[in-house]
Amino acid sequence: MKIVPVKTLQDVIRYMETYAKSAS
């Protein structure tokens, strides 16, 4: 997994949601 800079808080939230789904 590579770390990418985020532009907005929404991008962070979107990333968190995607990570949560793949983690569960």
ABEGO torsion letter per residue (X at the ends): XBBBBBABAAAAAAAAAAAAAAAX
